[in-house]
Amino acid sequence: MKKAKETIGTFEHSMKRLEEIVEKLETGSVSLDNAMELYEEGVKISKQCLDKLTQAELKLKRLSKDIDGNFELFDGNE
């Protein structure tokens, strides 16, 4: 079985792995022990995905346009 550390890469890869986990859990074809491992892996991946989304949101909120219409990163100290 894959461990969470091995499955975390890009956001898209993580979401695909979450879909695989949900699919396996929904079918009910895994043992209780395996279901618990999958659930734990899913929780870890979902937390990491949430962190990635939060960081992306913060970065987008810090972007601003300058007078020429170019985007620049606002550091909050201006």
Phi and psi restraints in degrees (value plus and minus 20) as a CYANA .aco file:
   2 LYS   PHI     -93.9   -53.9
   2 LYS   PSI     123.4   163.4
   3 LYS   PHI    -114.1   -74.1
   3 LYS   PSI     137.9   177.9
   4 ALA   PHI     -77.5   -37.5
   4 ALA   PSI     -58.7   -18.7
   5 LYS   PHI     -80.1   -40.1
   5 LYS   PSI     -54.5   -14.5
   6 GLU   PHI     -97.1   -57.1
   6 GLU   PSI     -43.2    -3.2
   7 THR   PHI    -111.1   -71.1
   7 THR   PSI     -38.6     1.4
   8 ILE   PHI    -102.2   -62.2
   8 ILE   PSI     101.2   141.2
   9 GLY   PHI    -165.5  -125.5
   9 GLY   PSI    -131.6   -91.6
  10 THR   PHI     -96.6   -56.6
  10 THR   PSI     142.2   182.2
  11 PHE   PHI     -78.7   -38.7
  11 PHE   PSI     -62.8   -22.8
  12 GLU   PHI     -83.7   -43.7
  12 GLU   PSI     -61.1   -21.1
  13 HIS   PHI     -83.2   -43.2
  13 HIS   PSI     -62.2   -22.2
  14 SER   PHI     -82.6   -42.6
  14 SER   PSI     -62.9   -22.9
  15 MET   PHI     -84.6   -44.6
  15 MET   PSI     -58.3   -18.3
  16 LYS   PHI     -83.6   -43.6
  16 LYS   PSI     -62.1   -22.1
  17 ARG   PHI     -84.4   -44.4
  17 ARG   PSI     -59.3   -19.3
  18 LEU   PHI     -81.0   -41.0
  18 LEU   PSI     -61.1   -21.1
  19 GLU   PHI     -81.7   -41.7
  19 GLU   PSI     -61.2   -21.2
  20 GLU   PHI     -82.4   -42.4
  20 GLU   PSI     -62.8   -22.8
  21 ILE   PHI     -83.5   -43.5
  21 ILE   PSI     -66.8   -26.8
  22 VAL   PHI     -80.5   -40.5
  22 VAL   PSI     -63.4   -23.4
  23 GLU   PHI     -78.4   -38.4
  23 GLU   PSI     -66.5   -26.5
  24 LYS   PHI     -83.8   -43.8
  24 LYS   PSI     -61.7   -21.7
  25 LEU   PHI     -88.9   -48.9
  25 LEU   PSI     -56.4   -16.4
  26 GLU   PHI     -88.8   -48.8
  26 GLU   PSI     -51.2   -11.2
  27 THR   PHI     -92.4   -52.4
  27 THR   PSI     -44.7    -4.7
  28 GLY   PHI      51.3    91.3
  28 GLY   PSI      -2.1    37.9
  29 SER   PHI    -114.2   -74.2
  29 SER   PSI     -11.7    28.3
  30 VAL   PHI    -128.7   -88.7
  30 VAL   PSI     134.6   174.6
  31 SER   PHI     -87.8   -47.8
  31 SER   PSI     144.4   184.4
  32 LEU   PHI     -79.8   -39.8
  32 LEU   PSI     -64.5   -24.5
  33 ASP   PHI     -80.8   -40.8
  33 ASP   PSI     -64.9   -24.9
  34 ASN   PHI     -85.8   -45.8
  34 ASN   PSI     -58.4   -18.4
  35 ALA   PHI     -82.7   -42.7
  35 ALA   PSI     -60.7   -20.7
  36 MET   PHI     -85.1   -45.1
  36 MET   PSI     -61.5   -21.5
  37 GLU   PHI     -83.4   -43.4
  37 GLU   PSI     -64.0   -24.0
  38 LEU   PHI     -83.3   -43.3
  38 LEU   PSI     -62.1   -22.1
  39 TYR   PHI     -80.7   -40.7
  39 TYR   PSI     -67.3   -27.3
  40 GLU   PHI     -80.7   -40.7
  40 GLU   PSI     -62.7   -22.7
  41 GLU   PHI     -81.9   -41.9
  41 GLU   PSI     -63.4   -23.4
  42 GLY   PHI     -81.4   -41.4
  42 GLY   PSI     -60.6   -20.6
  43 VAL   PHI     -83.4   -43.4
  43 VAL   PSI     -64.9   -24.9
  44 LYS   PHI     -81.2   -41.2
  44 LYS   PSI     -65.5   -25.5
  45 ILE   PHI     -84.6   -44.6
  45 ILE   PSI     -62.6   -22.6
  46 SER   PHI     -84.2   -44.2
  46 SER   PSI     -57.2   -17.2
  47 LYS   PHI     -84.4   -44.4
  47 LYS   PSI     -62.2   -22.2
  48 GLN   PHI     -86.6   -46.6
  48 GLN   PSI     -57.5   -17.5
  49 CYS   PHI     -84.0   -44.0
  49 CYS   PSI     -62.5   -22.5
  50 LEU   PHI     -81.5   -41.5
  50 LEU   PSI     -61.5   -21.5
  51 ASP   PHI     -81.0   -41.0
  51 ASP   PSI     -63.3   -23.3
  52 LYS   PHI     -83.1   -43.1
  52 LYS   PSI     -61.9   -21.9
  53 LEU   PHI     -86.1   -46.1
  53 LEU   PSI     -59.7   -19.7
  54 THR   PHI     -83.6   -43.6
  54 THR   PSI     -64.4   -24.4
  55 GLN   PHI     -82.8   -42.8
  55 GLN   PSI     -61.2   -21.2
  56 ALA   PHI     -84.1   -44.1
  56 ALA   PSI     -61.8   -21.8
  57 GLU   PHI     -82.5   -42.5
  57 GLU   PSI     -64.5   -24.5
  58 LEU   PHI     -82.1   -42.1
  58 LEU   PSI     -60.6   -20.6
  59 LYS   PHI     -85.1   -45.1
  59 LYS   PSI     -61.8   -21.8
  60 LEU   PHI     -84.5   -44.5
  60 LEU   PSI     -57.7   -17.7
  61 LYS   PHI     -86.4   -46.4
  61 LYS   PSI     -47.2    -7.2
  62 ARG   PHI    -105.8   -65.8
  62 ARG   PSI     -30.8     9.2
  63 LEU   PHI     -97.6   -57.6
  63 LEU   PSI     117.5   157.5
  64 SER   PHI    -161.6  -121.6
  64 SER   PSI     138.0   178.0
  65 LYS   PHI    -111.6   -71.6
  65 LYS   PSI     119.5   159.5
  66 ASP   PHI    -106.2   -66.2
  66 ASP   PSI    -196.6  -156.6
  67 ILE   PHI     -82.8   -42.8
  67 ILE   PSI     -46.2    -6.2
  68 ASP   PHI    -108.2   -68.2
  68 ASP   PSI     -18.7    21.3
  69 GLY   PHI      67.4   107.4
  69 GLY   PSI     -13.3    26.7
  70 ASN   PHI    -106.9   -66.9
  70 ASN   PSI     124.7   164.7
  71 PHE   PHI    -102.9   -62.9
  71 PHE   PSI     120.5   160.5
  72 GLU   PHI    -157.2  -117.2
  72 GLU   PSI     137.7   177.7
  73 LEU   PHI    -107.1   -67.1
  73 LEU   PSI     104.0   144.0
  74 PHE   PHI    -110.7   -70.7
  74 PHE   PSI     102.3   142.3
  75 ASP   PHI    -111.9   -71.9
  75 ASP   PSI     -22.5    17.5
  76 GLY   PHI      66.1   106.1
  76 GLY   PSI     -22.9    17.1
  77 ASN   PHI    -119.3   -79.3
  77 ASN   PSI     -15.0    25.0
